[in-house]
Amino acid sequence: AVSAAVVFVISSLLMPAFDMLLLGRWAGPSTFVLVTSYILVYGSLTFFLSVWMRGEVWITMMLAIVAMLWDAMIRTGKLGGAAPGIREVITVLLPPQSALFRLETAFGAETPIPWVAFGFVLAYSLILTIAALVSLRVREF
C-alpha cells in the first residue's frame, strides 16, 4: 500500500508537469483517474501473482504487453475468425486494456471521464485482490 501511494504521488506530479510542458495546460482530474486505474489494475495483478510464483513483476509486464496487443488485434478485427468463446475468455483473463484505453482516450482528448470503464477497472482489481487474499489464506493451511 505504501509503494502504491508513492507511485501515485510521483505519477500525479509528473503527468501534470508533462501536460504543462507539452500541451501548455493541465488535462484536469482525469490525470488522477488514469494514474489510479493503472495502479489498481497492475498492482492487484502483481499482488495476485506474487502469492503463487516468483518473478511476478516480469509476468505482469508480459501480460500487460499481451493485453495491449490482444486489444489492438480485436480493435482491428484480426480476431474475427477466432473460435467462438475463445476470444472472450482470453479477453476476460487478460488485464482490462480496453477499459484502460477508454480512460487514456478521455485523458488525451480532455473529454469527460468514462466512469463505466473506471468501474470495470475497479471490479477487475477488486476481484484479483480478493482472489489474492483468499489464496494467501489457502496457502497458510
Secondary structure, DSSP 8 states (H G I E B T S, - for coil): -HHHHHHHHHHHHHHHHHHHHHTSS---THHHHHHHHHHHHHHHHHHHHHHH-S-HHHHHHHHHHHHHHHHHHHHTTTTTTS-TTHHHHHHHHS--HHHHHHHHHHHHHT----HHHHHHHHHHHHHHHHHHHHHHHHHH-
